[in-house]
Amino acid sequence: MFVEITNTPRDYAWGSTTAIAGLLGTAPSGRPEAELWLGAHPGSPARLVGVQINGRGGTLADLVPGRLPFLLKVLAAASPLSLQAHPTTAQAEAGFAAENAAGIPLDAPERNYKDAFHKPELIYALSDPFRALCGFRPVAETRALLLPVSGDARIAPLLQRLVDDASLKPVFEWLITRGPGVDDLIEAVVEASAVDAGAVADDVSWDTVRRLADAFPGDPGIAISLLMHTAVLSPGQVLYLPAGNIHAYLEGLGIELMAASDNVLRGGLTPKHVDVPELLEVLDFRPLPLPYLEPSRPRAGVAVFRPDVPDFVLTAVSPDAAAAGVTVPLTGPAIALCTSGAVTIDGHSLERGHAAYLADEPSLSVSGDGMLFVASTGAG
């Protein structure tokens, strides 16, 4: 089965007005274009092209039997997204059931769990650079970063509390709840990040502080960012963000692939609901390395990004590989997106900016001169 699909980018305020249109060769809408959803998620199911369901235009949700476990997006951030984390399956099931039992409407602003599914995700960088906050780093790195400004009495309370890696959770809770001294601390780190403040201004973490202070003045997330890794990705690099990983995309264009869920626990840099107790239950406070996901390369020009969950796998096929002809194995339904040139998939043409849903195929035969991304289930 080959069915072309399309959708309208979601106009969240943080979206770029040009990046998605520039990538896909479409006309800009004049509004922010933040995310193009290509999947069957009820929040914005992709529309079927040239196919009607019961005599009317249908969506992919009408066509897919059961639940499509993944959601492919094109994401374009012109300004930072909220600090956030996503639950495990067990946490999502428990939270969803509890909020249902409490009678909280699914569209209520204070609702944490919109469904009973986890939401691990990966981001493939298209822009140079793509910037993101992702995960807690070792406390020793944050202490070293703050050493040049440790003489500021307003920063002293953070250093006193931030003793070792075990102190990350209480320090995070102190920051996010605006405990004593936090507002002064935020003011101090913003001042320290100023371009004329000295050598610290050249560090990528201080650059993040400046960006967040411009976008969300006075927000505790500004100080929280100093506890986290700032990743600066080049095109083709991928981050994998499992359950519990605190993260925020800061700037850039990328291909995002995730489990099909809408469960988000926010932790700052947003006017939306922040449930601190629930967030503390979900967050993984272990300091970990930057979560790069390295691909397997079955042949030149083909990169396969396979995380540790069965929900999804992303295959990137370069124009050179397409020109030589390549076979992409599948273990379930897939969505293909062409971002340059044109490709032929099992005899069907797919041009730049076009996407298709594919099912009931053990593999895809790809040729042409375009860049192709294929999202599919990770296990049969």
C-alpha positions in Angstrom: 0.0 0.0 0.0 1.3 3.5 -1.0 -0.9 6.4 0.0 0.3 10.0 -0.2 -0.4 12.1 2.9 -0.1 15.8 3.8 -0.8 18.1 6.7 -0.8 21.8 7.7 2.0 22.9 10.0 1.0 23.7 13.6 1.4 27.4 14.3 2.8 27.3 17.9 4.3 30.7 18.8 7.9 29.3 19.0 7.9 28.2 15.4 9.8 29.5 12.5 8.0 31.4 9.7 10.3 30.2 7.0 12.2 27.0 7.9 9.6 24.3 7.1 8.5 26.0 3.9 12.2 26.4 2.9 12.9 22.7 3.5 9.8 21.4 1.7 9.5 23.9 -1.0 6.1 25.1 0.0 4.7 28.7 0.3 5.1 30.2 3.8 1.8 30.8 5.5 3.0 34.1 7.1 2.4 32.6 10.6 4.8 30.6 12.7 5.1 27.0 11.4 6.4 24.9 14.3 5.6 21.3 13.6 4.4 19.3 10.6 2.7 16.1 11.9 2.9 13.1 9.7 1.1 10.3 11.5 -2.3 9.1 12.7 -2.2 10.8 16.1 -5.7 12.3 16.8 -4.1 15.7 17.7 -3.4 16.4 14.0 -3.8 13.3 11.8 -2.3 13.5 8.4 -4.7 14.0 5.5 -5.0 11.4 2.7 -4.2 12.7 -0.8 -6.5 11.4 -3.6 -8.3 8.9 -1.3 -11.7 9.3 0.1 -13.2 7.5 3.1 -17.0 6.9 3.0 -17.3 9.5 0.2 -15.3 12.3 2.0 -11.7 13.3 2.4 -10.1 11.1 5.1 -7.2 11.1 7.4 -4.5 8.6 8.2 -6.4 7.8 11.4 -9.3 6.5 9.2 -7.0 4.3 7.2 -4.7 2.7 9.8 -6.0 -0.4 11.6 -5.5 0.0 15.3 -2.9 2.4 16.6 0.1 3.6 14.7 2.8 3.5 17.4 5.0 6.4 16.1 4.6 10.0 15.0 6.9 11.7 12.5 7.3 15.4 12.6 9.3 18.2 10.9 10.1 20.6 13.7 11.3 24.2 13.3 12.1 26.2 16.5 12.8 29.9 16.2 12.8 30.3 20.0 13.1 27.9 22.9 10.5 25.3 23.7 9.5 24.5 27.3 11.6 22.4 29.6 9.9 19.1 29.6 10.1 15.3 30.3 8.0 12.3 29.3 6.8 9.4 31.4 7.5 5.7 31.2 4.7 3.4 30.1 4.0 2.4 33.7 3.9 6.0 34.8 1.7 7.0 31.9 -0.8 4.2 32.5 -1.0 5.1 36.2 -1.3 8.8 35.7 -3.9 8.5 32.9 -6.0 6.2 35.0 -5.7 8.5 38.1 -6.7 11.7 36.2 -9.6 9.9 34.5 -10.8 8.7 37.9 -10.5 12.3 39.2 -12.8 13.5 36.4 -10.2 15.8 34.8 -11.2 16.6 31.2 -8.7 15.5 28.6 -8.4 19.1 27.3 -8.1 20.7 30.8 -5.0 22.9 31.1 -4.0 21.1 34.3 -4.1 17.7 32.7 -0.7 15.9 32.7 -1.6 12.6 31.0 -3.6 12.7 27.7 -3.1 9.0 27.1 -1.6 5.8 28.6 1.5 5.7 26.5 5.2 6.6 26.9 6.8 9.2 24.7 10.5 8.6 24.0 11.7 10.6 21.0 14.7 11.4 18.8 15.6 14.5 16.9 17.7 14.4 13.6 19.4 17.8 13.0 18.9 19.4 9.6 20.0 22.9 10.4 23.5 24.0 11.3 23.4 24.3 14.2 20.5 22.7 16.0 20.6 23.6 19.7 19.0 21.7 22.6 19.1 21.3 26.3 19.1 17.6 27.2 19.7 15.7 30.5 21.5 16.5 33.7 25.3 16.7 33.6 27.7 15.8 36.4 27.6 18.4 39.2 31.4 18.9 39.0 30.9 20.3 35.5 28.4 22.9 36.7 30.6 23.8 39.6 33.5 24.4 37.3 31.4 26.5 35.0 30.4 28.7 38.0 33.9 29.0 39.4 34.7 32.3 37.6 31.6 33.9 39.2 31.7 32.2 42.5 32.6 35.5 44.3 29.0 36.8 43.7 27.1 36.3 46.9 23.9 35.7 45.0 25.4 32.6 43.4 26.8 31.2 46.7 23.4 29.5 47.7 23.5 27.4 44.5 27.1 26.3 45.1 26.4 25.5 48.8 23.5 23.3 47.8 25.1 21.7 44.7 27.6 19.5 46.5 27.5 16.3 44.5 25.4 14.4 41.9 23.0 13.3 44.7 22.1 16.9 45.3 20.6 17.4 41.8 17.0 16.5 42.8 16.8 18.9 45.9 18.5 21.7 44.0 16.1 21.3 41.0 13.2 21.4 43.4 14.6 24.5 45.1 15.0 26.2 41.7 11.7 25.3 40.1 9.7 26.3 43.2 11.5 29.6 43.5 12.9 28.9 46.9 14.8 31.5 49.0 17.4 33.3 47.0 16.4 31.8 43.6 15.2 35.1 42.1 18.5 36.8 43.1 20.4 33.8 41.7 18.6 34.1 38.3 19.5 37.8 38.1 23.1 37.0 39.0 23.6 34.3 36.3 22.0 36.5 33.7 24.4 39.2 34.5 27.3 36.8 34.5 26.3 35.6 31.0 26.5 39.1 29.5 28.8 39.4 26.5 31.1 41.9 28.3 31.4 39.8 31.5 34.6 38.1 30.5 35.7 34.6 29.4 32.5 32.9 30.7 30.5 34.5 27.9 32.2 32.2 25.3 30.9 29.0 26.9 27.9 27.4 25.2 26.1 27.1 28.5 26.3 30.8 29.1 25.1 31.4 25.6 22.0 29.3 26.5 21.5 31.5 29.6 21.4 34.5 27.4 19.0 33.0 25.0 16.6 31.9 27.7 16.8 35.2 29.5 15.8 37.0 26.3 12.9 34.6 25.8 11.7 34.0 29.4 13.0 36.8 31.6 13.2 35.7 35.3 12.2 32.1 34.7 13.8 29.5 37.0 14.6 27.5 33.8 17.4 29.9 33.2 19.2 28.7 36.3 18.1 25.1 35.7 19.8 25.1 32.3 23.2 25.3 34.1 22.6 21.9 35.5 22.0 20.5 32.0 23.9 19.7 28.9 23.7 22.1 26.0 24.0 20.2 22.7 25.0 21.9 19.5 24.2 19.5 16.7 25.5 19.5 13.1 23.3 18.2 10.3 22.9 14.5 10.5 23.5 14.2 14.2 20.8 12.7 16.4 19.8 12.9 20.0 17.7 10.3 21.7 15.6 11.4 24.6 14.2 8.5 26.6 11.5 8.6 29.3 12.6 10.8 32.2 15.1 12.9 30.3 14.6 16.6 30.9 15.1 18.6 27.7 14.2 21.6 25.6 14.8 22.4 22.0 16.3 25.8 21.7 16.8 26.6 18.0 16.8 24.9 14.7 15.2 22.6 12.1 15.0 18.9 12.5 13.2 15.6 11.8 11.6 14.4 15.1 10.3 10.9 15.6 8.6 9.7 18.7 6.1 7.3 20.2 2.6 8.4 19.4 1.7 10.1 22.7 0.9 13.6 24.0 2.1 13.2 27.5 4.3 16.1 28.5 5.4 17.1 32.1 6.7 20.7 31.9 9.4 22.1 34.0 9.7 25.8 33.1 10.2 28.2 30.2 6.5 28.2 29.6 3.2 29.9 30.7 1.5 26.5 30.7 0.8 24.2 33.7 3.8 23.0 35.7 3.0 20.1 38.1 6.1 20.0 40.2 5.3 16.9 42.3 4.5 14.9 39.2 7.5 16.2 37.3 9.8 15.2 40.2 8.3 11.6 40.0 9.0 11.4 36.3 12.5 13.0 36.0 15.6 10.9 35.9 18.2 12.8 37.9 21.1 10.6 37.0 23.9 12.6 35.3 24.5 11.0 32.0 26.6 11.8 28.9 25.0 13.7 26.0 22.5 11.3 24.6 23.7 11.0 21.0 22.3 8.1 19.0 24.8 6.6 16.6 23.4 4.9 13.5 24.1 1.6 11.9 25.2 2.0 8.3 24.2 -1.0 6.2 25.6 0.7 3.1 27.1 4.0 2.1 24.6 6.9 2.4 22.1 5.0 4.5 21.9 5.7 8.3 19.6 3.7 10.5 18.8 5.2 13.9 17.3 2.5 16.2 16.6 3.4 19.8 16.0 1.0 22.7 12.2 0.9 22.2 10.1 -1.0 19.6 7.9 1.9 18.7 10.0 3.4 16.0 13.2 3.5 13.9 14.4 6.2 11.5 16.2 5.5 8.2 17.9 8.4 6.4 18.7 7.7 2.7 21.0 10.2 1.0 20.7 11.3 -2.6 23.8 9.4 -3.5 22.4 6.2 -2.0 19.1 6.8 -3.8 20.9 7.3 -7.1 22.6 3.9 -6.7 19.4 2.3 -5.6 18.7 0.9 -2.1 16.4 -1.4 -0.3 15.0 -0.3 3.1 13.8 -3.3 5.2 10.5 -2.8 7.1 9.0 -4.7 10.1 5.7 -2.8 9.9 3.9 0.2 8.6 6.1 3.2 7.6 5.9 6.9 6.6 8.3 8.3 4.0 9.2 12.0 3.6 11.2 13.4 0.7 13.1 16.6 1.6 15.0 17.2 -1.6 14.9 16.2 -5.2 12.6 13.2 -6.0 12.6 9.5 -5.3 10.8 6.5 -6.6 9.5 4.0 -4.0 8.4 0.7 -5.3 7.4 2.4 -8.6 5.7 5.4 -6.9 7.1 8.9 -7.3 7.6 11.1 -4.3 8.9 14.6 -4.8 10.4 17.1 -2.4 8.0 18.1 0.3 5.7 15.1 -0.2 5.1 12.2 2.2 3.5 8.8 1.9 2.1 6.1 4.2 3.3 2.6 3.3 2.0 -0.7 4.7 2.0 -4.4 4.0 5.5 -4.3 2.5 8.5 -6.2 3.8 10.9 -3.7 2.3 11.0 -0.5 0.1 12.9 -0.3 -3.1 14.2 3.3 -3.4 15.8 5.1 -6.3 16.1 8.7 -7.6 18.1 11.8 -6.6 16.4 12.9 -3.4 16.9 12.8 0.3 14.5 10.4 2.0 13.5 9.8 5.6 11.6 6.6 6.4 10.0 6.3 9.9 8.7 2.8 10.7 8.0 0.5 13.6 11.1 -0.9 15.3 9.9 -4.4 15.7 7.4 -6.7 14.0 
